Amino acid sequence: MASLCRSADVVKRWTKQILVGLFFGTVVCQLIFTMTCSRILPFSKGLLFASIICSGLLFNGTIPLVFELIMECVFPVGEGTSVGMGLVLANSVIFVFDAVFMFPGSDVQWMNWVSVGGIAFCVPLLLVYKSQYRRLDLDTEPFKET
């Protein structure tokens, strides 16, 4: 059991790289979906379904990892506070995105393109982010007697 927990700690140090891969895969799948809906790529139900299913699987995998990265980033602050603020920010952006379509006559054609761009925007931000694992370092350092 101890070695299993230890390997989970090793994987945590790869959180940023895993997130970049998941977001990049999501962007590719969303782009295929959007280009298929826009008839840039030949329409195929199989391609359409595969791209949206893969996109959903990859994007849903990012959610707990983003929470973990937020907690590592602001370590002395409690987990509930940091993740709560992240959820408030994310839901505010989603609310604005969805509220635009409540107006009569609004065109929904650009909705998929905004999704592709919004998710793609995360990749360079993650690449620039310098990850620090202060909380993980504190949890994994050997116990020292005083």
C-alpha positions in Angstrom: 0.0 0.0 0.0 2.8 2.4 0.8 4.4 1.9 -2.6 1.1 2.6 -4.3 0.7 5.9 -2.4 4.3 6.8 -3.2 3.7 6.3 -6.9 0.6 8.6 -6.7 2.9 11.3 -5.3 5.4 10.8 -8.2 2.5 11.2 -10.8 1.4 14.4 -9.0 4.7 16.0 -10.0 3.6 15.5 -13.7 0.3 17.3 -13.2 1.2 20.2 -15.5 2.5 18.0 -18.3 -0.6 15.7 -18.0 -2.9 18.7 -18.2 -1.1 20.1 -21.3 -1.6 16.7 -23.0 -5.2 16.5 -22.0 -6.0 20.1 -23.1 -4.1 19.6 -26.3 -6.1 16.4 -27.1 -9.3 18.2 -26.2 -8.4 21.0 -28.6 -7.8 18.6 -31.4 -11.0 16.7 -30.8 -13.0 19.9 -30.5 -11.4 21.3 -33.6 -12.4 18.1 -35.5 -16.0 18.4 -34.1 -16.2 22.1 -35.0 -14.8 21.7 -38.5 -17.2 18.8 -39.1 -20.2 20.9 -37.9 -19.0 23.8 -40.2 -18.7 21.4 -43.1 -15.0 22.1 -43.5 -14.4 18.4 -43.0 -16.7 15.9 -44.8 -19.7 15.2 -42.6 -19.6 11.8 -40.9 -21.7 10.7 -38.0 -18.9 8.4 -36.8 -16.3 11.2 -36.9 -18.7 13.6 -35.2 -19.6 11.2 -32.4 -16.0 10.0 -31.9 -14.6 13.6 -31.7 -17.2 14.8 -29.2 -16.9 11.6 -27.0 -13.1 11.8 -26.9 -13.3 15.5 -26.3 -15.6 15.0 -23.3 -13.4 12.2 -21.9 -10.3 14.3 -22.2 -11.7 17.5 -20.9 -13.4 15.9 -17.9 -10.1 14.4 -17.0 -8.7 17.9 -16.6 -11.1 19.0 -13.9 -9.6 17.3 -10.8 -6.1 17.9 -12.1 -6.8 21.7 -12.4 -8.1 21.6 -8.8 -4.9 19.9 -7.7 -2.8 22.4 -9.5 -4.7 25.3 -7.9 -4.2 23.8 -4.4 -0.5 23.4 -5.0 -0.2 26.9 -6.4 -1.7 28.7 -3.4 -0.6 26.1 -0.8 -0.9 27.9 2.6 -4.5 28.8 1.7 -7.1 26.1 2.4 -8.2 23.7 -0.3 -11.9 24.7 0.1 -11.1 28.4 -0.4 -8.8 28.0 -3.3 -11.0 25.5 -5.2 -14.1 27.5 -4.3 -12.6 30.6 -5.9 -11.6 28.6 -9.0 -15.2 27.4 -9.3 -16.7 30.9 -8.9 -14.3 32.2 -11.6 -15.1 29.2 -14.0 -18.8 29.4 -13.5 -18.8 33.2 -14.1 -17.1 32.7 -17.4 -19.6 29.9 -18.3 -22.5 32.1 -17.3 -21.3 34.9 -19.6 -20.7 32.4 -22.4 -24.2 30.9 -22.0 -26.0 34.2 -21.4 -25.0 35.5 -24.9 -27.3 32.9 -26.4 -30.3 33.9 -24.5 -30.8 37.0 -26.6 -33.2 36.6 -29.5 -31.6 36.3 -32.9 -28.1 35.5 -31.6 -26.1 33.3 -33.9 -24.8 30.1 -32.4 -22.4 29.3 -35.2 -19.4 30.7 -33.4 -20.1 28.8 -30.2 -17.9 25.8 -31.1 -15.1 28.1 -32.3 -15.1 30.0 -29.0 -14.9 26.6 -27.2 -11.9 25.6 -29.3 -10.2 28.9 -28.7 -11.0 29.0 -25.0 -9.5 25.5 -24.4 -6.6 26.2 -26.7 -5.8 29.4 -24.6 -5.1 27.1 -21.6 -2.2 25.3 -23.3 0.2 28.3 -23.6 -0.9 29.4 -20.1 0.1 26.1 -18.7 3.3 26.0 -20.6 4.3 29.4 -19.1 3.2 28.4 -15.5 6.1 27.5 -13.3 4.8 24.6 -11.2 5.7 24.5 -7.5 4.8 21.6 -5.3 5.2 23.1 -1.8 2.3 21.2 -0.4 3.5 17.9 -1.9 7.1 18.6 -0.8 5.9 19.1 2.7 3.8 15.9 2.7 6.6 13.7 1.2 9.6 15.0 3.1 10.9 12.5 5.7 9.7 13.0 9.2 12.3 15.0 11.2 12.5 14.7 15.0 13.1 18.0 16.9 
